[in-house]
Amino acid sequence: MDFNVKKLASDAGVFFTRAVQFTEEKLGQAEKTELDPHLENLITRADSTKNWTEKILKQTEVLLQPNPSARIEEFIYDKLDKKLPSRTTNAELLGQYMLDAAIEFGSDTPYGKTLITVAEYQKRLGGAEREFLHTSAVTFLSPLRNFLEGDWRTISKERRLLENRRLDLDICKARLKKAKLAEAKAAATPDFQETRPRNYVLSASASAAEHELRVAQTEFDRQAEVTRLLLEGISSTHLNHLRCLQDFAEAQATYYAQCHHYMQDLQRELNRCANAVSAPHSSASVCPNPVSPAFLSGPASSGAAVPAASSSSSQKPVTLAMEQSQLPVTGARKARVLYDYDAHDTSELSLLADELITVYTVPGMDPDWLIGERGNEKGKVPVTYLELLS
């Protein structure tokens, strides 16, 4: 216990001495040892990296999760080192509401069928969003947090030690300066009765101050080297964050491409259903149900009881396509295919991404569709899947 009290008193004395030195430096009453310019530049660069990393991390979290309560929940689970429960995305929740509404309104009604179609695509959008959030958290947010909570804490600790070593060095310099001044003053005005004892004491005090200065200088140089090595590692941090940023941008591009693809498919399905509703003689085969059997419970087919008239109705799109191809052609031009497209019936033309086809329109045709030709093949193609070339 006696040892601890002495150590506590010694630490308190060191802290008080450093506080006095720091205050005098701020007031301009004491000299301050300046750091190496290269080390100063490294410190400035590190502070800038830390500040901007915090801002980027915070704003990315807001982008990925706009709900403040949800962000607080994620923060608490992260600090408790527990797995965050799976949370339903807003698009998935909307899709479930639409599906429940369709069941209550009747899945056989036009409104109910449309609700079911939109609900499935909303759930697909929600799934894509969930995957994007997970990928972003792993490839971008986690590395930024690891830097702030790991590497930066180590750098800050070593910088505090460097500052303490610098204060100790300046304190030793001040002590040596005072001892030298006292020794010079005693030599200039000797006291013949006590000259030898006082000069001996002052010389010993100056020697002790010089020894303390050498020790402090050694510790300061060693700590400066350690801090410099850590700060130079910021360049590696920038390279790592660069790779993470590229991964984040790629995940974001993939997510938006998936959303665009799903919405184009949804628009095409809604247009087909709208055309089927507007045609009183159209059969159910013209507006197929794109929902998978697992999406709704119960059997989804009643076409087994349709007689041979269904075979004649299946030939109607072919007849329509042939009639359209015989109409006057306007505006023939080349087009590049943006996405793969699978034809839903024989009146349409299947497409492969990046291929070139010839497209044109015919009078009275739906503006969302064009007639596409590839060699001897011909059929309707959606405009949203094409890039028209001049």
C-alpha positions in Angstrom: 0.0 0.0 0.0 2.9 2.3 0.8 4.4 1.7 -2.7 1.1 2.6 -4.3 0.8 5.8 -2.4 4.3 6.9 -3.4 3.6 6.0 -7.0 0.4 7.9 -7.0 2.1 10.9 -5.5 4.9 10.7 -8.1 2.4 10.4 -11.0 0.5 13.4 -9.6 3.8 15.4 -9.5 4.6 14.5 -13.1 1.1 15.4 -14.2 1.3 18.8 -12.4 4.7 19.5 -13.9 3.5 18.7 -17.4 0.4 20.9 -16.9 2.6 23.8 -15.8 4.8 23.3 -18.9 1.8 23.1 -21.2 0.2 26.3 -19.7 3.4 28.2 -20.0 3.8 27.2 -23.6 0.3 28.4 -24.4 1.1 31.7 -22.7 4.3 32.1 -24.5 6.4 31.9 -21.3 8.2 28.6 -22.2 10.0 27.2 -25.2 8.3 24.3 -27.1 10.2 21.6 -29.1 8.8 21.6 -32.6 8.2 18.2 -34.3 9.8 17.2 -37.5 8.0 18.8 -40.5 7.5 15.4 -42.1 5.9 14.1 -38.9 3.7 17.2 -38.7 2.5 16.6 -42.2 1.7 13.0 -41.3 -0.3 14.1 -38.3 -2.3 16.6 -40.3 -3.0 13.9 -43.0 -4.1 11.4 -40.3 -6.4 13.9 -38.7 -8.0 14.7 -42.0 -8.4 11.0 -42.7 -10.1 10.4 -39.4 -12.5 13.4 -39.7 -13.6 12.5 -43.3 -13.9 8.8 -42.5 -16.3 9.6 -39.7 -18.4 11.9 -41.9 -18.5 9.4 -44.8 -19.4 6.5 -42.4 -22.2 8.5 -40.7 -23.7 9.7 -44.0 -23.5 6.2 -45.5 -25.3 4.8 -42.5 -28.0 7.5 -43.0 -28.3 6.6 -46.7 -28.6 2.8 -46.0 -30.9 3.2 -43.0 -32.8 6.5 -42.9 -34.7 5.5 -39.7 -32.8 6.9 -36.7 -34.4 4.4 -34.3 -33.3 1.5 -36.5 -29.7 2.9 -36.5 -29.7 3.2 -32.7 -30.9 -0.4 -32.5 -28.1 -1.6 -34.8 -25.5 0.4 -32.8 -26.7 -1.2 -29.5 -26.6 -4.7 -31.0 -23.1 -4.0 -32.4 -21.8 -2.8 -29.1 -23.3 -5.8 -27.3 -21.7 -8.1 -29.9 -25.0 -9.7 -30.7 -26.5 -10.6 -34.1 -29.1 -8.1 -35.3 -32.5 -9.8 -35.9 -33.6 -9.9 -39.5 -35.7 -6.9 -40.3 -38.3 -6.8 -43.1 -37.7 -4.1 -45.7 -40.3 -1.5 -46.5 -40.7 -2.9 -50.0 -41.3 -6.5 -48.6 -43.8 -5.1 -46.1 -45.6 -3.3 -48.9 -45.7 -6.4 -51.0 -47.2 -8.4 -48.1 -49.9 -5.8 -47.6 -50.7 -5.9 -51.3 -50.9 -9.7 -51.2 -53.2 -9.7 -48.2 -55.4 -7.1 -49.8 -55.6 -9.2 -53.0 -56.7 -12.2 -51.1 -59.4 -10.2 -49.4 -60.6 -8.5 -52.5 -60.5 -11.6 -54.6 -57.5 -12.9 -56.5 -59.6 -13.5 -59.6 -60.6 -9.9 -60.0 -58.6 -7.6 -62.2 -57.6 -5.5 -59.2 -56.7 -8.5 -57.2 -54.5 -10.0 -60.0 -52.7 -6.7 -60.4 -52.1 -6.4 -56.7 -50.6 -9.9 -56.7 -48.4 -9.1 -59.6 -47.1 -5.8 -58.1 -46.7 -7.5 -54.7 -44.3 -10.1 -56.1 -42.1 -7.4 -57.7 -42.2 -5.4 -54.5 -40.9 -8.4 -52.6 -38.2 -8.9 -55.3 -37.2 -5.2 -54.8 -37.1 -5.8 -51.0 -34.9 -8.9 -51.5 -32.5 -6.9 -53.7 -32.4 -4.1 -51.1 -31.7 -6.6 -48.3 -28.8 -8.0 -50.3 -27.4 -4.5 -51.0 -27.6 -3.5 -47.3 -25.8 -6.7 -46.3 -23.1 -6.3 -48.9 -22.5 -2.7 -48.1 -22.2 -3.4 -44.4 -19.7 -6.1 -44.9 -17.5 -4.5 -47.7 -17.7 -0.8 -46.8 -19.1 0.1 -43.4 -17.2 -2.6 -41.4 -13.7 -1.6 -42.7 -14.4 2.1 -41.9 -15.5 1.2 -38.4 -12.5 -1.1 -37.9 -10.2 1.8 -38.8 -11.9 4.3 -36.4 -12.2 1.8 -33.5 -8.9 0.0 -34.0 -6.1 1.6 -35.9 -7.1 5.2 -35.0 -7.3 4.4 -31.3 -3.8 3.0 -31.4 -2.5 6.1 -33.3 -4.2 8.4 -30.8 -2.6 6.6 -27.9 0.9 6.8 -29.3 0.3 10.5 -30.2 -0.6 11.2 -26.6 2.5 9.4 -25.4 4.6 11.5 -27.9 3.1 14.7 -26.5 3.9 13.6 -23.0 7.5 12.8 -24.0 7.8 16.2 -25.7 6.6 17.9 -22.5 9.1 15.9 -20.4 11.8 16.9 -22.9 11.0 20.6 -22.6 10.8 20.4 -18.8 14.3 18.9 -18.8 15.5 21.6 -21.1 14.1 24.3 -18.8 15.7 22.7 -15.7 19.1 22.5 -17.4 18.8 26.1 -18.5 18.0 27.2 -15.0 20.9 25.1 -13.6 23.3 26.6 -16.1 22.2 30.1 -15.3 22.5 29.5 -11.5 26.0 28.1 -12.0 27.1 31.0 -14.2 25.7 33.5 -11.7 27.6 31.8 -8.9 30.8 31.8 -10.8 30.4 35.5 -11.7 29.8 36.6 -8.0 31.8 34.2 -5.8 31.3 34.0 -2.1 34.8 33.3 -0.6 33.3 31.7 2.5 31.1 29.2 0.7 32.5 29.1 -2.8 33.5 25.5 -3.0 30.4 23.9 -1.4 27.9 26.0 -3.5 29.8 25.5 -6.7 29.9 21.8 -6.1 26.2 21.6 -5.5 25.4 23.7 -8.6 27.7 21.7 -10.8 26.1 18.4 -9.5 22.6 19.8 -10.2 23.6 20.8 -13.8 25.1 17.3 -14.4 21.9 15.7 -13.2 19.8 18.0 -15.4 22.0 17.1 -18.4 21.6 13.3 -17.7 17.8 13.8 -17.4 17.8 15.7 -20.7 19.7 12.9 -22.5 17.2 10.3 -21.2 14.2 12.5 -22.1 15.6 13.1 -25.6 16.2 9.4 -26.2 12.6 8.5 -25.1 11.2 11.4 -27.2 13.1 10.2 -30.3 12.0 6.6 -29.8 8.3 7.6 -29.4 8.5 9.9 -32.4 9.8 7.0 -34.5 7.0 4.7 -33.3 4.4 7.4 -34.1 5.9 8.1 -37.5 5.6 4.4 -38.5 2.0 4.3 -37.4 1.1 7.5 -39.3 2.8 6.3 -42.4 0.4 3.4 -42.4 -2.4 5.8 -43.3 -1.3 5.3 -46.9 -2.2 1.6 -46.6 -5.5 2.6 -45.0 -6.3 4.8 -48.0 -5.6 1.9 -50.4 -7.8 -0.4 -48.3 -10.6 2.2 -48.2 -10.3 2.7 -52.0 -10.9 -1.0 -52.6 -13.9 -0.9 -50.2 -15.3 2.1 -52.0 -15.1 0.4 -55.3 -16.9 -2.6 -53.8 -19.6 -0.3 -52.5 -20.1 1.4 -55.8 -20.3 -2.0 -57.6 -22.9 -3.2 -55.0 -24.9 0.0 -55.5 -24.8 -0.3 -59.3 -25.9 -4.0 -59.1 -28.7 -3.0 -56.8 -30.0 -0.2 -59.0 -29.7 -2.4 -62.1 -31.7 -5.1 -60.4 -34.4 -2.6 -59.4 -34.5 -1.2 -63.0 -34.8 -4.7 -64.4 -37.6 -5.6 -62.0 -39.5 -2.4 -62.7 -39.2 -2.9 -66.5 -40.6 -6.4 -66.1 -43.4 -5.1 -63.9 -44.2 -2.4 -66.4 -44.3 -4.9 -69.2 -46.6 -7.2 -67.2 -49.0 -4.4 -66.3 -49.2 -3.3 -70.0 -50.0 -6.8 -71.1 -52.7 -7.0 -68.4 -54.1 -3.6 -69.4 -54.3 -4.6 -73.0 -56.0 -7.9 -72.1 -58.6 -6.0 -70.0 -59.3 -3.5 -72.8 -59.9 -6.4 -75.3 -63.2 -8.0 -74.5 -62.6 -11.0 -76.7 -59.1 -11.8 -75.3 -58.6 -15.0 -73.4 -56.8 -15.5 -70.1 -53.7 -16.7 -71.9 -53.0 -13.2 -73.2 -52.3 -11.9 -69.7 -50.5 -14.7 -67.9 -50.0 -14.7 -64.2 -46.3 -14.2 -63.6 -46.5 -15.2 -60.0 -44.8 -18.4 -59.0 -47.0 -21.2 -57.6 -45.3 -20.8 -54.2 -46.3 -17.1 -53.9 -50.0 -18.0 -53.5 -51.5 -21.0 -51.7 -53.8 -23.3 -53.5 -54.0 -24.4 -57.2 -53.6 -21.7 -59.8 -54.8 -23.5 -62.9 -58.3 -24.2 -64.2 -57.4 -24.4 -67.9 -57.7 -28.2 -68.0 -61.5 -27.8 -68.6 -61.0 -25.6 -71.6 -62.1 -27.3 -74.8 -60.5 -27.2 -78.2 -61.3 -23.5 -78.4 -58.2 -22.8 -76.4 -56.1 -24.1 -79.3 -57.6 -21.6 -81.6 -57.1 -18.8 -79.1 -53.4 -19.8 -78.9 -53.0 -19.3 -82.6 -54.4 -15.7 -82.4 -51.1 -14.0 -81.4 -49.4 -15.5 -84.5 -52.2 -14.2 -86.7 -51.9 -10.8 -85.1 -48.2 -10.7 -85.6 -48.5 -11.6 -89.2 -51.1 -8.9 -89.8 -48.9 -6.3 -88.1 -45.9 -7.3 -90.2 -47.9 -6.7 -93.3 -48.8 -3.1 -92.3 -46.8 -0.1 -93.6 -43.4 0.1 -92.0 -42.2 3.5 -90.6 -38.9 4.6 -89.1 -36.7 1.5 -89.5 -33.4 1.8 -87.6 -30.8 -0.1 -85.7 -31.1 -0.8 -81.9 -28.8 -2.3 -79.3 -30.4 -4.7 -76.8 -29.8 -3.6 -73.2 -31.0 -6.7 -71.3 -31.9 -10.3 -72.1 -35.6 -10.8 -72.9 -37.5 -14.0 -73.1 -40.5 -14.0 -75.5 -43.8 -14.8 -73.7 -45.5 -16.0 -76.9 -44.9 -16.5 -80.6 -45.8 -12.9 -81.4 -42.7 -11.6 -79.5 -39.0 -11.9 -80.3 -36.5 -13.1 -77.7 -33.4 -10.9 -77.2 -29.9 -11.2 -76.0 -28.0 -8.4 -74.3 -25.7 -6.3 -76.5 -26.9 -7.7 -79.8 -27.9 -5.4 -82.7 -31.3 -5.7 -84.3 -33.5 -3.7 -86.8 -36.6 -2.2 -85.3 -39.5 -0.3 -86.7 -43.1 0.6 -85.8 -46.4 0.1 -87.6 -49.5 2.3 -87.4 -51.8 1.7 -84.4 -49.1 -0.2 -82.5 -48.7 0.1 -78.8 -46.0 2.8 -78.3 -44.2 0.7 -75.7 -43.5 -2.0 -78.3 -41.6 -2.1 -81.6 -41.3 -4.7 -84.3 -37.8 -6.3 -84.2 -36.0 -8.2 -86.9 -32.9 -10.4 -86.6 -32.2 -12.3 -89.8 -35.3 -14.3 -90.7 -36.8 -13.9 -87.2 -39.4 -11.2 -86.5 -41.5 -10.2 -83.5 -42.6 -7.6 -81.0 -39.9 -6.3 -78.6 -40.3 -3.9 -75.6 -38.9 -0.4 -76.1 -37.5 -0.3 -72.6 -35.1 -3.1 -73.4 -33.5 -1.2 -76.4 -31.1 1.6 -77.0 -32.1 3.2 -80.4 -29.1 4.0 -82.5 -28.9 6.9 -85.0 
